[in-house]
Amino acid sequence: MLASLKTGDRVVTSGGVFGTIAGFRDNVVQLQIAPTVKIDVARSAITGIQPEPGAASKSSEEDGKGKK
């Protein structure tokens, strides 16, 4: 999962910080956590990739179609 990270991915760190990947440098990932705030975190601190907004609701809507 860590090898497939790319700029623009929305991620969460082991410390619970949510952000969008703004860049990479060696084993450091730069996360944008607010419009003008960027922080550097260790790549190994990234624990998950968040789904695209609307992706979860879209799949749940499709699952519910035709079922009552």
PQR file with spaces between the fields and no chain letter, atoms N, CA, C, O and H, PARSE charges and radii, in Angstrom:
ATOM       1  N    MET     1       0.830   -1.186    0.000 -0.4000 1.5000
ATOM       2  CA   MET     1       0.000    0.000    0.000 -0.0000 2.0000
ATOM       3  C    MET     1       0.876    1.253    0.000  0.5500 1.7000
ATOM       4  O    MET     1       0.587    2.208   -0.721 -0.5500 1.4000
ATOM       5  N    LEU     2       1.938    1.256    0.798 -0.4000 1.5000
ATOM       6  CA   LEU     2       2.801    2.432    0.876 -0.0000 2.0000
ATOM       7  C    LEU     2       3.488    2.727   -0.450  0.5500 1.7000
ATOM       8  O    LEU     2       3.720    3.888   -0.785 -0.5500 1.4000
ATOM       9  H    LEU     2       2.173    0.480    1.383  0.4000 1.0000
ATOM      10  N    ALA     3       3.814    1.687   -1.204 -0.4000 1.5000
ATOM      11  CA   ALA     3       4.487    1.884   -2.491 -0.0000 2.0000
ATOM      12  C    ALA     3       3.550    2.479   -3.542  0.5500 1.7000
ATOM      13  O    ALA     3       4.009    3.095   -4.504 -0.5500 1.4000
ATOM      14  H    ALA     3       3.626    0.743   -0.933  0.4000 1.0000
ATOM      15  N    SER     4       2.246    2.299   -3.364 -0.4000 1.5000
ATOM      16  CA   SER     4       1.293    2.775   -4.376 -0.0000 2.0000
ATOM      17  C    SER     4       0.766    4.179   -4.080  0.5500 1.7000
ATOM      18  O    SER     4      -0.087    4.674   -4.817 -0.5500 1.4000
ATOM      19  H    SER     4       1.873    1.799   -2.583  0.4000 1.0000
ATOM      20  N    LEU     5       1.248    4.830   -3.026 -0.4000 1.5000
ATOM      21  CA   LEU     5       0.782    6.187   -2.708 -0.0000 2.0000
ATOM      22  C    LEU     5       1.141    7.159   -3.821  0.5500 1.7000
ATOM      23  O    LEU     5       2.204    7.056   -4.434 -0.5500 1.4000
ATOM      24  H    LEU     5       1.941    4.429   -2.427  0.4000 1.0000
ATOM      25  N    LYS     6       0.242    8.105   -4.073 -0.4000 1.5000
ATOM      26  CA   LYS     6       0.505    9.113   -5.099 -0.0000 2.0000
ATOM      27  C    LYS     6      -0.037   10.457   -4.648  0.5500 1.7000
ATOM      28  O    LYS     6      -0.888   10.531   -3.761 -0.5500 1.4000
ATOM      29  H    LYS     6      -0.621    8.189   -3.575  0.4000 1.0000
ATOM      30  N    THR     7       0.455   11.508   -5.258 -0.4000 1.5000
ATOM      31  CA   THR     7       0.002   12.855   -4.953 -0.0000 2.0000
ATOM      32  C    THR     7      -1.507   12.953   -5.171  0.5500 1.7000
ATOM      33  O    THR     7      -2.034   12.486   -6.180 -0.5500 1.4000
ATOM      34  H    THR     7       1.147   11.448   -5.978  0.4000 1.0000
ATOM      35  N    GLY     8      -2.185   13.564   -4.214 -0.4000 1.5000
ATOM      36  CA   GLY     8      -3.634   13.718   -4.303 -0.0000 2.0000
ATOM      37  C    GLY     8      -4.408   12.682   -3.515  0.5500 1.7000
ATOM      38  O    GLY     8      -5.604   12.862   -3.286 -0.5500 1.4000
ATOM      39  H    GLY     8      -1.756   13.944   -3.394  0.4000 1.0000
ATOM      40  N    ASP     9      -3.758   11.588   -3.087 -0.4000 1.5000
ATOM      41  CA   ASP     9      -4.442   10.581   -2.276 -0.0000 2.0000
ATOM      42  C    ASP     9      -4.794   11.166   -0.925  0.5500 1.7000
ATOM      43  O    ASP     9      -3.997   11.894   -0.333 -0.5500 1.4000
ATOM      44  H    ASP     9      -2.787   11.441   -3.274  0.4000 1.0000
ATOM      45  N    ARG    10      -5.975   10.854   -0.435 -0.4000 1.5000
ATOM      46  CA   ARG    10      -6.385   11.258    0.922 -0.0000 2.0000
ATOM      47  C    ARG    10      -6.048   10.101    1.838  0.5500 1.7000
ATOM      48  O    ARG    10      -6.486    8.975    1.602 -0.5500 1.4000
ATOM      49  H    ARG    10      -6.622   10.262   -0.916  0.4000 1.0000
ATOM      50  N    VAL    11      -5.266   10.367    2.894 -0.4000 1.5000
ATOM      51  CA   VAL    11      -4.760    9.308    3.752 -0.0000 2.0000
ATOM      52  C    VAL    11      -4.970    9.638    5.227  0.5500 1.7000
ATOM      53  O    VAL    11      -5.327   10.759    5.589 -0.5500 1.4000
ATOM      54  H    VAL    11      -4.911   11.281    3.086  0.4000 1.0000
ATOM      55  N    VAL    12      -4.737    8.631    6.064 -0.4000 1.5000
ATOM      56  CA   VAL    12      -4.752    8.809    7.509 -0.0000 2.0000
ATOM      57  C    VAL    12      -3.445    8.242    8.055  0.5500 1.7000
ATOM      58  O    VAL    12      -2.941    7.232    7.563 -0.5500 1.4000
ATOM      59  H    VAL    12      -4.447    7.720    5.770  0.4000 1.0000
ATOM      60  N    THR    13      -2.900    8.903    9.080 -0.4000 1.5000
ATOM      61  CA   THR    13      -1.649    8.450    9.683 -0.0000 2.0000
ATOM      62  C    THR    13      -1.936    7.616   10.926  0.5500 1.7000
ATOM      63  O    THR    13      -3.071    7.546   11.396 -0.5500 1.4000
ATOM      64  H    THR    13      -3.309    9.723    9.480  0.4000 1.0000
ATOM      65  N    SER    14      -0.892    6.991   11.444 -0.4000 1.5000
ATOM      66  CA   SER    14      -1.034    6.193   12.665 -0.0000 2.0000
ATOM      67  C    SER    14      -1.430    7.059   13.853  0.5500 1.7000
ATOM      68  O    SER    14      -1.971    6.542   14.830 -0.5500 1.4000
ATOM      69  H    SER    14       0.031    7.048   11.062  0.4000 1.0000
ATOM      70  N    GLY    15      -1.180    8.345   13.795 -0.4000 1.5000
ATOM      71  CA   GLY    15      -1.573    9.265   14.853 -0.0000 2.0000
ATOM      72  C    GLY    15      -2.977    9.817   14.688  0.5500 1.7000
ATOM      73  O    GLY    15      -3.437   10.601   15.518 -0.5500 1.4000
ATOM      74  H    GLY    15      -0.741    8.765   13.001  0.4000 1.0000
ATOM      75  N    GLY    16      -3.666    9.415   13.622 -0.4000 1.5000
ATOM      76  CA   GLY    16      -5.041    9.856   13.400 -0.0000 2.0000
ATOM      77  C    GLY    16      -5.170   11.143   12.622  0.5500 1.7000
ATOM      78  O    GLY    16      -6.248   11.738   12.588 -0.5500 1.4000
ATOM      79  H    GLY    16      -3.292    8.778   12.948  0.4000 1.0000
ATOM      80  N    VAL    17      -4.086   11.590   11.989 -0.4000 1.5000
ATOM      81  CA   VAL    17      -4.127   12.822   11.203 -0.0000 2.0000
ATOM      82  C    VAL    17      -4.598   12.487    9.783  0.5500 1.7000
ATOM      83  O    VAL    17      -4.047   11.598    9.134 -0.5500 1.4000
ATOM      84  H    VAL    17      -3.211   11.106   12.017  0.4000 1.0000
ATOM      85  N    PHE    18      -5.613   13.201    9.313 -0.4000 1.5000
ATOM      86  CA   PHE    18      -6.103   13.041    7.951 -0.0000 2.0000
ATOM      87  C    PHE    18      -5.509   14.143    7.086  0.5500 1.7000
ATOM      88  O    PHE    18      -5.385   15.285    7.528 -0.5500 1.4000
ATOM      89  H    PHE    18      -6.061   13.923    9.840  0.4000 1.0000
ATOM      90  N    GLY    19      -5.145   13.805    5.863 -0.4000 1.5000
ATOM      91  CA   GLY    19      -4.606   14.805    4.966 -0.0000 2.0000
ATOM      92  C    GLY    19      -4.544   14.308    3.543  0.5500 1.7000
ATOM      93  O    GLY    19      -4.839   13.146    3.261 -0.5500 1.4000
ATOM      94  H    GLY    19      -5.246   12.877    5.504  0.4000 1.0000
ATOM      95  N    THR    20      -4.160   15.193    2.652 -0.4000 1.5000
ATOM      96  CA   THR    20      -4.012   14.875    1.233 -0.0000 2.0000
ATOM      97  C    THR    20      -2.537   14.967    0.888  0.5500 1.7000
ATOM      98  O    THR    20      -1.870   15.936    1.250 -0.5500 1.4000
ATOM      99  H    THR    20      -3.921   16.137    2.881  0.4000 1.0000
ATOM     100  N    ILE    21      -2.024   13.965    0.191 -0.4000 1.5000
ATOM     101  CA   ILE    21      -0.606   13.934   -0.144 -0.0000 2.0000
ATOM     102  C    ILE    21      -0.288   15.059   -1.125  0.5500 1.7000
ATOM     103  O    ILE    21      -0.884   15.159   -2.197 -0.5500 1.4000
ATOM     104  H    ILE    21      -2.565   13.177   -0.104  0.4000 1.0000
ATOM     105  N    ALA    22       0.669   15.905   -0.731 -0.4000 1.5000
ATOM     106  CA   ALA    22       1.085   17.036   -1.559 -0.0000 2.0000
ATOM     107  C    ALA    22       2.432   16.783   -2.212  0.5500 1.7000
ATOM     108  O    ALA    22       2.772   17.434   -3.200 -0.5500 1.4000
ATOM     109  H    ALA    22       1.153   15.825    0.141  0.4000 1.0000
ATOM     110  N    GLY    23       3.209   15.838   -1.671 -0.4000 1.5000
ATOM     111  CA   GLY    23       4.523   15.567   -2.253 -0.0000 2.0000
ATOM     112  C    GLY    23       5.271   14.494   -1.490  0.5500 1.7000
ATOM     113  O    GLY    23       4.832   14.030   -0.438 -0.5500 1.4000
ATOM     114  H    GLY    23       2.933   15.309   -0.868  0.4000 1.0000
ATOM     115  N    PHE    24       6.426   14.105   -2.052 -0.4000 1.5000
ATOM     116  CA   PHE    24       7.269   13.058   -1.476 -0.0000 2.0000
ATOM     117  C    PHE    24       8.715   13.520   -1.456  0.5500 1.7000
ATOM     118  O    PHE    24       9.139   14.301   -2.307 -0.5500 1.4000
ATOM     119  H    PHE    24       6.783   14.482   -2.906  0.4000 1.0000
ATOM     120  N    ARG    25       9.467   13.035   -0.483 -0.4000 1.5000
ATOM     121  CA   ARG    25      10.898   13.279   -0.405 -0.0000 2.0000
ATOM     122  C    ARG    25      11.505   12.126    0.389  0.5500 1.7000
ATOM     123  O    ARG    25      11.245   12.001    1.586 -0.5500 1.4000
ATOM     124  H    ARG    25       9.123   12.400    0.208  0.4000 1.0000
ATOM     125  N    ASP    26      12.307   11.284   -0.257 -0.4000 1.5000
ATOM     126  CA   ASP    26      12.900   10.105    0.387 -0.0000 2.0000
ATOM     127  C    ASP    26      11.801    9.299    1.085  0.5500 1.7000
ATOM     128  O    ASP    26      10.870    8.830    0.429 -0.5500 1.4000
ATOM     129  H    ASP    26      12.518   11.386   -1.229  0.4000 1.0000
ATOM     130  N    ASN    27      11.896    9.134    2.392 -0.4000 1.5000
ATOM     131  CA   ASN    27      10.874    8.393    3.149 -0.0000 2.0000
ATOM     132  C    ASN    27       9.920    9.322    3.881  0.5500 1.7000
ATOM     133  O    ASN    27       9.330    8.949    4.895 -0.5500 1.4000
ATOM     134  H    ASN    27      12.652    9.515    2.925  0.4000 1.0000
ATOM     135  N    VAL    28       9.771   10.537    3.359 -0.4000 1.5000
ATOM     136  CA   VAL    28       8.899   11.542    3.966 -0.0000 2.0000
ATOM     137  C    VAL    28       7.759   11.850    2.997  0.5500 1.7000
ATOM     138  O    VAL    28       7.958   11.986    1.790 -0.5500 1.4000
ATOM     139  H    VAL    28      10.249   10.840    2.534  0.4000 1.0000
ATOM     140  N    VAL    29       6.564   11.954    3.565 -0.4000 1.5000
ATOM     141  CA   VAL    29       5.385   12.332    2.783 -0.0000 2.0000
ATOM     142  C    VAL    29       4.922   13.688    3.304  0.5500 1.7000
ATOM     143  O    VAL    29       4.783   13.883    4.511 -0.5500 1.4000
ATOM     144  H    VAL    29       6.403   11.843    4.546  0.4000 1.0000
ATOM     145  N    GLN    30       4.685   14.617    2.390 -0.4000 1.5000
ATOM     146  CA   GLN    30       4.166   15.917    2.795 -0.0000 2.0000
ATOM     147  C    GLN    30       2.646   15.877    2.662  0.5500 1.7000
ATOM     148  O    GLN    30       2.106   15.641    1.581 -0.5500 1.4000
ATOM     149  H    GLN    30       4.798   14.459    1.410  0.4000 1.0000
ATOM     150  N    LEU    31       1.964   16.115    3.797 -0.4000 1.5000
ATOM     151  CA   LEU    31       0.508   16.097    3.820 -0.0000 2.0000
ATOM     152  C    LEU    31      -0.042   17.504    3.956  0.5500 1.7000
ATOM     153  O    LEU    31       0.444   18.304    4.756 -0.5500 1.4000
ATOM     154  H    LEU    31       2.402   16.307    4.675  0.4000 1.0000
ATOM     155  N    GLN    32      -1.053   17.791    3.167 -0.4000 1.5000
ATOM     156  CA   GLN    32      -1.779   19.049    3.331 -0.0000 2.0000
ATOM     157  C    GLN    32      -2.962   18.737    4.232  0.5500 1.7000
ATOM     158  O    GLN    32      -3.818   17.924    3.885 -0.5500 1.4000
ATOM     159  H    GLN    32      -1.447   17.141    2.517  0.4000 1.0000
ATOM     160  N    ILE    33      -3.008   19.394    5.405 -0.4000 1.5000
ATOM     161  CA   ILE    33      -4.061   19.103    6.369 -0.0000 2.0000
ATOM     162  C    ILE    33      -5.076   20.237    6.487  0.5500 1.7000
ATOM     163  O    ILE    33      -6.117   20.083    7.127 -0.5500 1.4000
ATOM     164  H    ILE    33      -2.312   20.054    5.687  0.4000 1.0000
ATOM     165  N    ALA    34      -4.770   21.369    5.872 -0.4000 1.5000
ATOM     166  CA   ALA    34      -5.671   22.527    5.802 -0.0000 2.0000
ATOM     167  C    ALA    34      -5.239   23.324    4.571  0.5500 1.7000
ATOM     168  O    ALA    34      -4.162   23.073    4.031 -0.5500 1.4000
ATOM     169  H    ALA    34      -3.925   21.494    5.353  0.4000 1.0000
ATOM     170  N    PRO    35      -6.044   24.268    4.121 -0.5600 1.5000
ATOM     171  CA   PRO    35      -5.708   24.981    2.881  0.2800 2.0000
ATOM     172  C    PRO    35      -4.293   25.549    2.814  0.5500 1.7000
ATOM     173  O    PRO    35      -3.691   25.548    1.740 -0.5500 1.4000
ATOM     174  N    THR    36      -3.754   26.026    3.912 -0.4000 1.5000
ATOM     175  CA   THR    36      -2.405   26.602    3.874 -0.0000 2.0000
ATOM     176  C    THR    36      -1.446   25.914    4.839  0.5500 1.7000
ATOM     177  O    THR    36      -0.421   26.485    5.209 -0.5500 1.4000
ATOM     178  H    THR    36      -4.243   26.027    4.784  0.4000 1.0000
ATOM     179  N    VAL    37      -1.778   24.678    5.251 -0.4000 1.5000
ATOM     180  CA   VAL    37      -0.944   23.968    6.226 -0.0000 2.0000
ATOM     181  C    VAL    37      -0.477   22.638    5.648  0.5500 1.7000
ATOM     182  O    VAL    37      -1.284   21.789    5.269 -0.5500 1.4000
ATOM     183  H    VAL    37      -2.611   24.214    4.950  0.4000 1.0000
ATOM     184  N    LYS    38       0.844   22.473    5.590 -0.4000 1.5000
ATOM     185  CA   LYS    38       1.436   21.216    5.144 -0.0000 2.0000
ATOM     186  C    LYS    38       2.379   20.725    6.225  0.5500 1.7000
ATOM     187  O    LYS    38       3.102   21.513    6.834 -0.5500 1.4000
ATOM     188  H    LYS    38       1.500   23.162    5.898  0.4000 1.0000
ATOM     189  N    ILE    39       2.371   19.408    6.463 -0.4000 1.5000
ATOM     190  CA   ILE    39       3.266   18.813    7.447 -0.0000 2.0000
ATOM     191  C    ILE    39       4.014   17.660    6.799  0.5500 1.7000
ATOM     192  O    ILE    39       3.534   17.055    5.841 -0.5500 1.4000
ATOM     193  H    ILE    39       1.784   18.768    5.968  0.4000 1.0000
ATOM     194  N    ASP    40       5.194   17.364    7.330 -0.4000 1.5000
ATOM     195  CA   ASP    40       5.973   16.219    6.874 -0.0000 2.0000
ATOM     196  C    ASP    40       5.769   15.071    7.847  0.5500 1.7000
ATOM     197  O    ASP    40       5.878   15.256    9.059 -0.5500 1.4000
ATOM     198  H    ASP    40       5.583   17.856    8.108  0.4000 1.0000
ATOM     199  N    VAL    41       5.473   13.884    7.323 -0.4000 1.5000
ATOM     200  CA   VAL    41       5.343   12.681    8.149 -0.0000 2.0000
ATOM     201  C    VAL    41       6.143   11.566    7.502  0.5500 1.7000
ATOM     202  O    VAL    41       6.382   11.573    6.294 -0.5500 1.4000
ATOM     203  H    VAL    41       5.385   13.734    6.338  0.4000 1.0000
ATOM     204  N    ALA    42       6.551   10.613    8.318 -0.4000 1.5000
ATOM     205  CA   ALA    42       7.252    9.440    7.798 -0.0000 2.0000
ATOM     206  C    ALA    42       6.295    8.635    6.923  0.5500 1.7000
ATOM     207  O    ALA    42       5.122    8.476    7.262 -0.5500 1.4000
ATOM     208  H    ALA    42       6.357   10.607    9.299  0.4000 1.0000
ATOM     209  N    ARG    43       6.791    8.133    5.809 -0.4000 1.5000
ATOM     210  CA   ARG    43       5.952    7.322    4.926 -0.0000 2.0000
ATOM     211  C    ARG    43       5.356    6.145    5.692  0.5500 1.7000
ATOM     212  O    ARG    43       4.211    5.761    5.454 -0.5500 1.4000
ATOM     213  H    ARG    43       7.744    8.262    5.534  0.4000 1.0000
ATOM     214  N    SER    44       6.131    5.576    6.609 -0.4000 1.5000
ATOM     215  CA   SER    44       5.665    4.419    7.384 -0.0000 2.0000
ATOM     216  C    SER    44       4.527    4.771    8.336  0.5500 1.7000
ATOM     217  O    SER    44       3.863    3.871    8.851 -0.5500 1.4000
ATOM     218  H    SER    44       7.061    5.887    6.802  0.4000 1.0000
ATOM     219  N    ALA    45       4.282    6.072    8.587 -0.4000 1.5000
ATOM     220  CA   ALA    45       3.189    6.493    9.468 -0.0000 2.0000
ATOM     221  C    ALA    45       1.840    6.480    8.760  0.5500 1.7000
ATOM     222  O    ALA    45       0.804    6.592    9.415 -0.5500 1.4000
ATOM     223  H    ALA    45       4.821    6.803    8.169  0.4000 1.0000
ATOM     224  N    ILE    46       1.833    6.346    7.445 -0.4000 1.5000
ATOM     225  CA   ILE    46       0.575    6.282    6.694 -0.0000 2.0000
ATOM     226  C    ILE    46      -0.021    4.897    6.907  0.5500 1.7000
ATOM     227  O    ILE    46       0.599    3.888    6.569 -0.5500 1.4000
ATOM     228  H    ILE    46       2.675    6.255    6.913  0.4000 1.0000
ATOM     229  N    THR    47      -1.228    4.850    7.469 -0.4000 1.5000
ATOM     230  CA   THR    47      -1.844    3.549    7.772 -0.0000 2.0000
ATOM     231  C    THR    47      -3.021    3.209    6.869  0.5500 1.7000
ATOM     232  O    THR    47      -3.468    2.062    6.848 -0.5500 1.4000
ATOM     233  H    THR    47      -1.732    5.669    7.744  0.4000 1.0000
ATOM     234  N    GLY    48      -3.530    4.185    6.125 -0.4000 1.5000
ATOM     235  CA   GLY    48      -4.654    3.873    5.257 -0.0000 2.0000
ATOM     236  C    GLY    48      -4.930    4.964    4.246  0.5500 1.7000
ATOM     237  O    GLY    48      -4.583    6.130    4.438 -0.5500 1.4000
ATOM     238  H    GLY    48      -3.167    5.116    6.143  0.4000 1.0000
ATOM     239  N    ILE    49      -5.568    4.548    3.162 -0.4000 1.5000
ATOM     240  CA   ILE    49      -6.015    5.478    2.132 -0.0000 2.0000
ATOM     241  C    ILE    49      -7.521    5.608    2.279  0.5500 1.7000
ATOM     242  O    ILE    49      -8.232    4.609    2.382 -0.5500 1.4000
ATOM     243  H    ILE    49      -5.850    3.601    3.006  0.4000 1.0000
ATOM     244  N    GLN    50      -8.001    6.840    2.289 -0.4000 1.5000
ATOM     245  CA   GLN    50      -9.432    7.101    2.422 -0.0000 2.0000
ATOM     246  C    GLN    50     -10.098    7.028    1.054  0.5500 1.7000
ATOM     247  O    GLN    50      -9.505    7.440    0.057 -0.5500 1.4000
ATOM     248  H    GLN    50      -7.423    7.652    2.205  0.4000 1.0000
ATOM     249  N    PRO    51     -11.318    6.512    0.994 -0.5600 1.5000
ATOM     250  CA   PRO    51     -12.018    6.447   -0.297  0.2800 2.0000
ATOM     251  C    PRO    51     -12.348    7.839   -0.820  0.5500 1.7000
ATOM     252  O    PRO    51     -12.448    8.799   -0.056 -0.5500 1.4000
ATOM     253  N    GLU    52     -12.515    7.928   -2.125 -0.4000 1.5000
ATOM     254  CA   GLU    52     -12.910    9.190   -2.754 -0.0000 2.0000
ATOM     255  C    GLU    52     -14.258    9.623   -2.186  0.5500 1.7000
ATOM     256  O    GLU    52     -15.111    8.772   -1.930 -0.5500 1.4000
ATOM     257  H    GLU    52     -12.433    7.149   -2.746  0.4000 1.0000
ATOM     258  N    PRO    53     -14.471   10.917   -1.982 -0.5600 1.5000
ATOM     259  CA   PRO    53     -15.776   11.387   -1.498  0.2800 2.0000
ATOM     260  C    PRO    53     -16.885   10.943   -2.448  0.5500 1.7000
ATOM     261  O    PRO    53     -16.781   11.125   -3.662 -0.5500 1.4000
ATOM     262  N    GLY    54     -17.934   10.367   -1.897 -0.4000 1.5000
ATOM     263  CA   GLY    54     -19.046    9.902   -2.704 -0.0000 2.0000
ATOM     264  C    GLY    54     -18.904    8.463   -3.159  0.5500 1.7000
ATOM     265  O    GLY    54     -19.891    7.868   -3.592 -0.5500 1.4000
ATOM     266  H    GLY    54     -18.018   10.219   -0.912  0.4000 1.0000
ATOM     267  N    ALA    55     -17.713    7.877   -3.081 -0.4000 1.5000
ATOM     268  CA   ALA    55     -17.511    6.505   -3.537 -0.0000 2.0000
ATOM     269  C    ALA    55     -18.255    5.520   -2.643  0.5500 1.7000
ATOM     270  O    ALA    55     -18.858    4.571   -3.143 -0.5500 1.4000
ATOM     271  H    ALA    55     -16.911    8.360   -2.730  0.4000 1.0000
ATOM     272  N    ALA    56     -18.223    5.731   -1.339 -0.4000 1.5000
ATOM     273  CA   ALA    56     -18.889    4.827   -0.403 -0.0000 2.0000
ATOM     274  C    ALA    56     -20.403    4.928   -0.551  0.5500 1.7000
ATOM     275  O    ALA    56     -21.092    3.907   -0.547 -0.5500 1.4000
ATOM     276  H    ALA    56     -17.733    6.503   -0.933  0.4000 1.0000
ATOM     277  N    SER    57     -20.924    6.129   -0.680 -0.4000 1.5000
ATOM     278  CA   SER    57     -22.367    6.284   -0.795 -0.0000 2.0000
ATOM     279  C    SER    57     -22.863    5.751   -2.130  0.5500 1.7000
ATOM     280  O    SER    57     -23.983    5.247   -2.220 -0.5500 1.4000
ATOM     281  H    SER    57     -20.365    6.958   -0.683  0.4000 1.0000
ATOM     282  N    LYS    58     -22.045    5.859   -3.161 -0.4000 1.5000
ATOM     283  CA   LYS    58     -22.431    5.367   -4.476 -0.0000 2.0000
ATOM     284  C    LYS    58     -22.590    3.847   -4.452  0.5500 1.7000
ATOM     285  O    LYS    58     -23.572    3.322   -4.977 -0.5500 1.4000
ATOM     286  H    LYS    58     -21.136    6.268   -3.088  0.4000 1.0000
ATOM     287  N    SER    59     -21.624    3.129   -3.842 -0.4000 1.5000
ATOM     288  CA   SER    59     -21.700    1.678   -3.807 -0.0000 2.0000
ATOM     289  C    SER    59     -22.834    1.208   -2.910  0.5500 1.7000
ATOM     290  O    SER    59     -23.457    0.188   -3.205 -0.5500 1.4000
ATOM     291  H    SER    59     -20.827    3.556   -3.415  0.4000 1.0000
ATOM     292  N    SER    60     -23.125    1.926   -1.816 -0.4000 1.5000
ATOM     293  CA   SER    60     -24.215    1.521   -0.945 -0.0000 2.0000
ATOM     294  C    SER    60     -25.561    1.760   -1.635  0.5500 1.7000
ATOM     295  O    SER    60     -26.510    1.009   -1.413 -0.5500 1.4000
ATOM     296  H    SER    60     -22.619    2.755   -1.577  0.4000 1.0000
ATOM     297  N    GLU    61     -25.648    2.801   -2.470 -0.4000 1.5000
ATOM     298  CA   GLU    61     -26.880    3.035   -3.224 -0.0000 2.0000
ATOM     299  C    GLU    61     -27.099    1.921   -4.228  0.5500 1.7000
ATOM     300  O    GLU    61     -28.228    1.467   -4.415 -0.5500 1.4000
ATOM     301  H    GLU    61     -24.876    3.411   -2.650  0.4000 1.0000
ATOM     302  N    GLU    62     -26.030    1.475   -4.876 -0.4000 1.5000
ATOM     303  CA   GLU    62     -26.154    0.402   -5.856 -0.0000 2.0000
ATOM     304  C    GLU    62     -26.544   -0.898   -5.194  0.5500 1.7000
ATOM     305  O    GLU    62     -27.312   -1.677   -5.759 -0.5500 1.4000
ATOM     306  H    GLU    62     -25.114    1.844   -4.724  0.4000 1.0000
ATOM     307  N    ASP    63     -26.020   -1.148   -3.990 -0.4000 1.5000
ATOM     308  CA   ASP    63     -26.354   -2.371   -3.264 -0.0000 2.0000
ATOM     309  C    ASP    63     -27.833   -2.410   -2.880  0.5500 1.7000
ATOM     310  O    ASP    63     -28.432   -3.483   -2.810 -0.5500 1.4000
ATOM     311  H    ASP    63     -25.396   -0.515   -3.531  0.4000 1.0000
ATOM     312  N    GLY    64     -28.414   -1.246   -2.634 -0.4000 1.5000
ATOM     313  CA   GLY    64     -29.793   -1.175   -2.177 -0.0000 2.0000
ATOM     314  C    GLY    64     -30.812   -1.183   -3.294  0.5500 1.7000
ATOM     315  O    GLY    64     -32.006   -1.315   -3.027 -0.5500 1.4000
ATOM     316  H    GLY    64     -27.927   -0.374   -2.692  0.4000 1.0000
ATOM     317  N    LYS    65     -30.381   -1.046   -4.539 -0.4000 1.5000
ATOM     318  CA   LYS    65     -31.335   -0.997   -5.649 -0.0000 2.0000
ATOM     319  C    LYS    65     -32.041   -2.333   -5.804  0.5500 1.7000
ATOM     320  O    LYS    65     -31.412   -3.391   -5.824 -0.5500 1.4000
ATOM     321  H    LYS    65     -29.411   -0.938   -4.756  0.4000 1.0000
ATOM     322  N    GLY    66     -33.354   -2.259   -5.911 -0.4000 1.5000
ATOM     323  CA   GLY    66     -34.141   -3.456   -6.162 -0.0000 2.0000
ATOM     324  C    GLY    66     -34.372   -4.303   -4.936  0.5500 1.7000
ATOM     325  O    GLY    66     -35.020   -5.346   -5.028 -0.5500 1.4000
ATOM     326  H    GLY    66     -33.864   -1.399   -5.895  0.4000 1.0000
ATOM     327  N    LYS    67     -33.865   -3.890   -3.787 -0.4000 1.5000
ATOM     328  CA   LYS    67     -34.066   -4.659   -2.554 -0.0000 2.0000
ATOM     329  C    LYS    67     -34.977   -3.882   -1.621  0.5500 1.7000
ATOM     330  O    LYS    67     -34.810   -2.678   -1.429 -0.5500 1.4000
ATOM     331  H    LYS    67     -33.339   -3.043   -3.712  0.4000 1.0000
ATOM     332  N    LYS    68     -35.937   -4.584   -1.048 -0.4000 1.5000
ATOM     333  CA   LYS    68     -36.822   -3.940   -0.058 -0.0000 2.0000
ATOM     334  C    LYS    68     -37.066   -4.871    1.074  0.5500 1.7000
ATOM     335  O    LYS    68     -37.783   -4.527    2.013 -0.5500 1.4000
ATOM     336  H    LYS    68     -36.072   -5.563   -1.204  0.4000 1.0000
